[in-house]
């Protein structure tokens, strides 16, 4: 592996890791604060990709499609939380698993009814449909660099909100002791609705900006869900910082694993998770 090829894989791993962070940050907030095991989280990633494909086809503008699709994702999160999850906060996690697994089946079937079972793709939008020439034989997509920049910007915004705002204080307090937050007069139900809607929007947005980089297929969120659960466990449940560094670690591991040790690449992230849990059973930044 020469230096240029190593650099490309390093950028690929960083871009994939930052995309994982957008998905995992919502997942860790939903589970860490609301106590909800949301198995349907990956389906939101798929819905985001299909929404942006459909709207781009209809409107002919990728950026306008994202502007319309993000509020739709927020509304979807709000509807799911109010109609289905509101009654489960005080119940055993088994009820949550059964309900959210059922949501996966419903959402996947709805996707097939609305958009069919064909594979789709979204063209890389202007002005990012170009490549940087790294060497005579290697190029790197400008759009991938754009995705990295967007993910880093959103990571900075999330960190600022969590660490330096009143809402962030309430969210962090809720992750430690939900009953005490409610006892202080804070409307926890509204807080839960906000967190779930934002978590769904982040995941759907990740699917939207990833659409030009990947094939849009039925069930595409199922595999990403498993990876994001690994990220959350490694980083520490409820920790945004943990979700960030866990996502970067897993992104790098998957990227370099598929290049250096393809025969066991699918096992690498689980071996890392097992190693982390042996040393820090509650995750790196619990």
Secondary structure in CASP SS format (residue, H / E / C, confidence):
PFRMAT SS
TARGET T0000
AUTHOR 0000-0000-0000
METHOD secondary structure of the structure
MODEL  1
X C 1.00
X C 1.00
X H 1.00
X H 1.00
X H 1.00
X H 1.00
X H 1.00
X H 1.00
X H 1.00
X H 1.00
X H 1.00
X H 1.00
X H 1.00
X H 1.00
X H 1.00
X H 1.00
X H 1.00
X H 1.00
X H 1.00
X H 1.00
X H 1.00
X H 1.00
X H 1.00
X H 1.00
X H 1.00
X H 1.00
X H 1.00
X H 1.00
X H 1.00
X H 1.00
X H 1.00
X H 1.00
X H 1.00
X H 1.00
X C 1.00
X C 1.00
X C 1.00
X C 1.00
X C 1.00
X C 1.00
X H 1.00
X H 1.00
X H 1.00
X H 1.00
X H 1.00
X H 1.00
X H 1.00
X H 1.00
X H 1.00
X H 1.00
X H 1.00
X H 1.00
X H 1.00
X H 1.00
X H 1.00
X H 1.00
X H 1.00
X H 1.00
X H 1.00
X C 1.00
X C 1.00
X H 1.00
X H 1.00
X H 1.00
X H 1.00
X H 1.00
X H 1.00
X H 1.00
X H 1.00
X H 1.00
X H 1.00
X H 1.00
X H 1.00
X H 1.00
X H 1.00
X H 1.00
X H 1.00
X H 1.00
X H 1.00
X H 1.00
X H 1.00
X H 1.00
X H 1.00
X H 1.00
X H 1.00
X C 1.00
X C 1.00
X C 1.00
X C 1.00
X C 1.00
X C 1.00
X C 1.00
X H 1.00
X H 1.00
X H 1.00
X H 1.00
X H 1.00
X H 1.00
X H 1.00
X H 1.00
X H 1.00
X H 1.00
X H 1.00
X H 1.00
X H 1.00
X H 1.00
X H 1.00
X H 1.00
X H 1.00
X H 1.00
X H 1.00
X H 1.00
X H 1.00
X H 1.00
X H 1.00
X C 1.00
X C 1.00
X C 1.00
X C 1.00
X E 1.00
X C 1.00
X C 1.00
X C 1.00
X C 1.00
X C 1.00
X C 1.00
X C 1.00
X C 1.00
X C 1.00
X C 1.00
X E 1.00
X E 1.00
X E 1.00
X C 1.00
X C 1.00
X C 1.00
X C 1.00
X C 1.00
X E 1.00
X E 1.00
X E 1.00
X H 1.00
X H 1.00
X H 1.00
X H 1.00
X H 1.00
X H 1.00
X H 1.00
X H 1.00
X H 1.00
X H 1.00
X H 1.00
X H 1.00
X H 1.00
X H 1.00
X H 1.00
X H 1.00
X H 1.00
X H 1.00
X H 1.00
X H 1.00
X H 1.00
X H 1.00
X H 1.00
X C 1.00
X H 1.00
X H 1.00
X H 1.00
X H 1.00
X H 1.00
X H 1.00
X H 1.00
X H 1.00
X H 1.00
X H 1.00
X H 1.00
X C 1.00
X H 1.00
X H 1.00
X H 1.00
X H 1.00
X H 1.00
X H 1.00
X C 1.00
X C 1.00
X C 1.00
X C 1.00
X H 1.00
X H 1.00
X H 1.00
X H 1.00
X H 1.00
X H 1.00
X H 1.00
X H 1.00
X H 1.00
X H 1.00
X H 1.00
X H 1.00
X H 1.00
X H 1.00
X H 1.00
X H 1.00
X H 1.00
X H 1.00
X H 1.00
X H 1.00
X H 1.00
X H 1.00
X H 1.00
X H 1.00
X H 1.00
X H 1.00
X C 1.00
X C 1.00
X E 1.00
X C 1.00
X C 1.00
X C 1.00
X H 1.00
X H 1.00
X H 1.00
X H 1.00
X H 1.00
X H 1.00
X H 1.00
X H 1.00
X H 1.00
X H 1.00
X H 1.00
X H 1.00
X H 1.00
X H 1.00
X H 1.00
X H 1.00
X C 1.00
X C 1.00
X C 1.00
X C 1.00
X H 1.00
X H 1.00
X H 1.00
X H 1.00
X H 1.00
X H 1.00
X H 1.00
X H 1.00
X H 1.00
X H 1.00
X H 1.00
X H 1.00
X H 1.00
X H 1.00
X H 1.00
X H 1.00
X H 1.00
X H 1.00
X H 1.00
X H 1.00
X H 1.00
X C 1.00
X H 1.00
X H 1.00
X H 1.00
X H 1.00
X H 1.00
X H 1.00
X H 1.00
X H 1.00
X H 1.00
X H 1.00
X H 1.00
X H 1.00
X H 1.00
X H 1.00
X H 1.00
X H 1.00
X H 1.00
X H 1.00
X C 1.00
X C 1.00
X C 1.00
X C 1.00
X C 1.00
X C 1.00
X C 1.00
END
